[in-house]
């Protein structure tokens, strides 16, 4: 039986983009880009063809806002994204009860996922502003064959950088590519 991360390898870039867009659909709509599923399918097709255009700017702006809000949440705990994904819940401040712990864990995990998936989706849409976050997600989970976020972000960055995602040196090439844009 395939694990979820192995399944991600089988998706086309268009499918990957559409899945991510659907995950963010409600959050994007809350920020003024209330696109239909048909609109999102067309955007995913444009992304796969590297043909995202000015009309797609509202979705990109909404995604940037979502990632920035998640960064701000982590910053409220004194953490960057890179620090947060390696910080265990036992080391997080601000919880005394089980309910506090669960609420904090939910907020932390949601912020991390929104940053990871949002930065990957932005890369697929041709926006490299948060590519360093996508690289952090790749490097954090790449050794875990079941880390879905790492596979998603690796595929997004490799596609955007036009690097063969199966190449042995793909991570080094992606790191170099991201560093050249930072």
C-alpha positions as CSV (number, residue, x, y, z in Angstrom):
1,X,0.0,0.0,0.0
2,X,1.3,3.4,-1.0
3,X,1.8,6.0,1.7
4,X,0.4,9.5,1.1
5,X,3.8,10.9,0.2
6,X,4.4,8.3,-2.4
7,X,1.0,9.2,-3.8
8,X,2.1,12.8,-4.3
9,X,4.8,11.6,-6.6
10,X,2.2,10.3,-9.0
11,X,0.3,13.5,-9.4
12,X,0.8,15.8,-12.4
13,X,1.9,19.4,-11.6
14,X,-1.6,20.5,-12.6
15,X,-3.2,18.0,-10.2
16,X,-0.8,19.0,-7.4
17,X,-1.6,22.7,-8.0
18,X,-5.3,22.1,-8.0
19,X,-5.2,20.0,-4.8
20,X,-3.3,22.9,-3.1
21,X,-5.7,25.5,-4.5
22,X,-8.7,23.6,-3.2
23,X,-7.1,23.3,0.2
24,X,-6.7,27.1,0.3
25,X,-10.0,27.9,-1.4
26,X,-11.9,29.1,1.7
27,X,-9.0,31.1,3.0
28,X,-8.4,32.7,-0.4
29,X,-12.1,33.5,-0.7
30,X,-12.0,35.2,2.8
31,X,-9.5,37.5,1.4
32,X,-11.6,38.6,-1.6
33,X,-10.6,36.1,-4.3
34,X,-13.8,34.0,-4.3
35,X,-13.0,31.8,-7.3
36,X,-15.1,28.9,-8.5
37,X,-13.7,25.4,-8.8
38,X,-13.7,25.8,-12.6
39,X,-11.6,29.0,-12.1
40,X,-9.2,27.1,-9.9
41,X,-8.9,24.3,-12.5
42,X,-8.0,26.9,-15.1
43,X,-5.4,28.5,-12.8
44,X,-3.9,25.0,-12.1
45,X,-3.7,24.4,-15.9
46,X,-2.0,27.8,-16.4
47,X,0.4,27.0,-13.6
48,X,1.4,23.7,-15.1
49,X,2.0,25.5,-18.4
50,X,4.0,28.3,-16.6
51,X,1.4,30.7,-17.9
52,X,0.0,32.4,-14.8
53,X,-1.0,35.9,-15.7
54,X,-2.0,39.2,-14.2
55,X,-5.6,38.1,-13.7
56,X,-4.3,35.6,-11.2
57,X,-2.9,38.3,-8.9
58,X,-5.8,38.2,-6.4
59,X,-5.1,34.5,-5.6
60,X,-1.4,35.2,-5.3
61,X,-2.0,38.2,-3.0
62,X,-4.4,36.2,-0.8
63,X,-1.8,33.4,-0.5
64,X,0.9,35.8,0.4
65,X,-1.4,37.2,3.1
66,X,-2.1,33.8,4.5
67,X,1.5,32.9,4.8
68,X,2.4,36.3,6.3
69,X,-0.4,35.8,8.9
70,X,1.0,32.4,9.8
71,X,4.4,33.8,10.1
72,X,3.1,36.5,12.5
73,X,1.4,33.8,14.6
74,X,4.7,32.0,15.0
75,X,6.5,35.2,15.6
76,X,4.1,35.8,18.5
77,X,5.7,32.8,20.2
78,X,9.2,34.0,19.2
79,X,9.6,31.5,16.4
80,X,10.5,31.6,12.8
81,X,9.0,29.0,10.5
82,X,12.4,27.1,10.5
83,X,12.4,27.2,14.3
84,X,8.8,26.2,14.7
85,X,9.0,23.0,12.6
86,X,11.8,21.7,14.9
87,X,10.2,22.8,18.2
88,X,8.2,20.2,20.0
89,X,5.0,21.1,21.7
90,X,6.6,20.4,25.1
91,X,8.9,23.3,24.4
92,X,6.1,25.7,23.5
93,X,5.1,28.4,26.0
94,X,1.6,29.3,27.0
95,X,-0.2,26.2,27.9
96,X,-1.1,24.8,31.4
97,X,-4.1,22.5,30.7
98,X,-4.8,19.8,28.2
99,X,-7.3,22.2,26.5
100,X,-4.6,24.9,26.2
101,X,-2.1,22.4,24.8
102,X,-4.6,21.1,22.2
103,X,-5.5,24.6,21.1
104,X,-1.9,25.7,20.9
105,X,-0.9,22.6,19.0
106,X,-3.7,23.1,16.5
107,X,-2.7,26.8,15.9
108,X,1.0,25.8,15.6
109,X,0.4,23.0,13.1
110,X,-2.0,25.0,11.0
111,X,0.5,27.9,10.8
112,X,3.2,25.5,9.8
113,X,1.1,23.8,7.2
114,X,-0.1,27.1,5.7
115,X,3.4,28.3,5.4
116,X,4.7,25.1,3.9
117,X,1.8,24.4,1.5
118,X,1.3,28.2,0.8
119,X,4.9,28.7,-0.1
120,X,4.8,25.6,-2.4
121,X,1.7,26.8,-4.1
122,X,3.1,30.3,-4.6
123,X,6.1,28.8,-6.2
124,X,3.9,26.7,-8.5
125,X,2.1,30.0,-9.4
126,X,5.5,31.6,-10.2
127,X,5.8,33.7,-7.1
128,X,9.1,33.1,-5.4
129,X,8.7,35.4,-2.4
130,X,8.3,32.5,0.1
131,X,10.5,30.0,-1.7
132,X,13.0,29.9,1.2
133,X,10.2,28.6,3.4
134,X,9.4,25.9,0.9
135,X,13.1,24.9,0.9
136,X,13.0,24.8,4.8
137,X,10.1,22.4,4.5
138,X,11.9,20.2,2.0
139,X,15.1,20.1,4.1
140,X,13.2,19.3,7.3
141,X,11.3,16.3,6.0
142,X,13.1,15.0,2.9
143,X,14.7,12.0,4.8
144,X,11.2,10.9,5.9
145,X,9.6,9.0,3.0
146,X,6.2,9.7,4.5
147,X,6.6,13.4,4.8
148,X,3.9,14.7,2.4
149,X,4.9,18.4,3.0
150,X,8.5,17.7,2.0
151,X,7.4,15.9,-1.2
152,X,4.9,18.7,-2.1
153,X,7.5,21.5,-1.6
154,X,10.2,19.5,-3.4
155,X,8.0,18.9,-6.4
156,X,6.9,22.6,-6.4
157,X,10.4,24.0,-6.2
158,X,11.9,21.5,-8.7
159,X,9.1,22.3,-11.2
160,X,9.5,26.0,-10.8
161,X,13.3,25.8,-11.1
162,X,13.0,23.4,-14.0
163,X,15.1,20.8,-12.2
164,X,14.5,17.1,-12.7
165,X,12.8,16.1,-9.5
166,X,14.3,12.6,-9.6
167,X,17.9,13.8,-10.1
168,X,20.3,12.7,-7.4
169,X,21.6,16.2,-6.8
170,X,18.1,17.8,-6.9
171,X,18.2,19.2,-3.4
172,X,21.6,20.9,-3.9
173,X,20.5,22.3,-7.2
174,X,17.2,23.6,-5.6
175,X,19.1,25.2,-2.7
176,X,21.4,27.0,-5.2
177,X,18.5,28.1,-7.2
178,X,16.5,29.5,-4.2
179,X,19.7,31.2,-2.9
180,X,20.2,32.9,-6.2
181,X,16.7,34.4,-5.9
182,X,16.9,35.5,-2.2
